[in-house]
C-alpha cells in the first residue's frame, strides 16, 4: 500500500524540483529518492486499491493550522459586520 508523506520532503535528500518543464527535470522528479525511496506522484497517479488512507492525528491537524493563511482580510470582514449592523442578518 502507498501512503502520502506526513511531511514534505520525506527526507532531506528528496528532490525538491516541482517543475517538470524540461526532460531532465521531469526525469529527476519521477525518479525515486536514492535515500528513502519516496516517489513523487499525484494522487491521481495512484491506483485506488493501492492507496492507504492516512490516519489523521491532532499533530497533523495542528501542522496544517500552523501553515494556513487567512483568505479574507480583517478590513473586508468589517464591511460584513457593518452591513449586518445596518441592515440585520436577513437584509
N, C-alpha and C positions, 0 to 999 in steps of 0.2 A: 504494500500500500504506500502511496505517496502522500506526504503531508506538507503543508506550507511551512516555511521558516517562521520561527517565533520572532526573530529579529533579522534585519537585513543590513548588510550582507550576512550570510550564515556564519562566515568566519572572516578574519582579516585578509585572507588571501583570495576570497571570491572576487571574480572580475566585476568591476563597478560600471563598465561601459553600458549605458542604457540605449544608446543609439546604435542602430544597425544599418546606417546609411551606406557603408562600404562593405565589400565582400569580406575583408579582413575583420571588421568589427562584428559582422554577422556571425562569422565563424567563431570568434572569441566568445561571443555572447551565448552561442549554442553549445560550446564545449563544457563538460563538467569541470568543476573546480578540482585542481590537482590535489588539494589538501583534504577537503571534506567530502568531495564527491557530489555536491549540490549541483543541480542542473537548472538553468534559468528557463522558465516556460510560463506561459499564461495559463490561467485557469481553464481556458477552452482547449488547451493542448493536452490536458489530462483526461483520459477516458474515465467516465463517471464511476465505473466499477473498480478503478484503481485509486480513487481519491478518498483519503481518510479525512473525515471532517474533524478538525481540531476541537478539543475541549477548551472552552473559553474560561479563563481564570480571571480573578479580580485584578491580578497583576497585569494581564494583557489589557483589560479594560482601562486601568489607570494609565498605562502607557499610551493608549490612544488619546485619552483626555489630555495628557501632557503635550501631545503633538497637535491637537486640534486648534484651529484658528477660528476667530469669530467670522461669521458670514455677513453680519449686519453691524454697522457702526452704531455707537450709542446715540449719536445725534439723529440718526434715522429712526431709531426706536422711540425717541422723544416725540417725533411727529405723530406716531400712533397713539401715544399717551395723551398728547394734546387733543387729537381728533376725538378720542373716546371721552375726554373730559367735556368737550364742547357738544358733541352730538349723542353721546351714550353708546353703549355696546351695540345696540341694534341699528343705529344710524337713523 
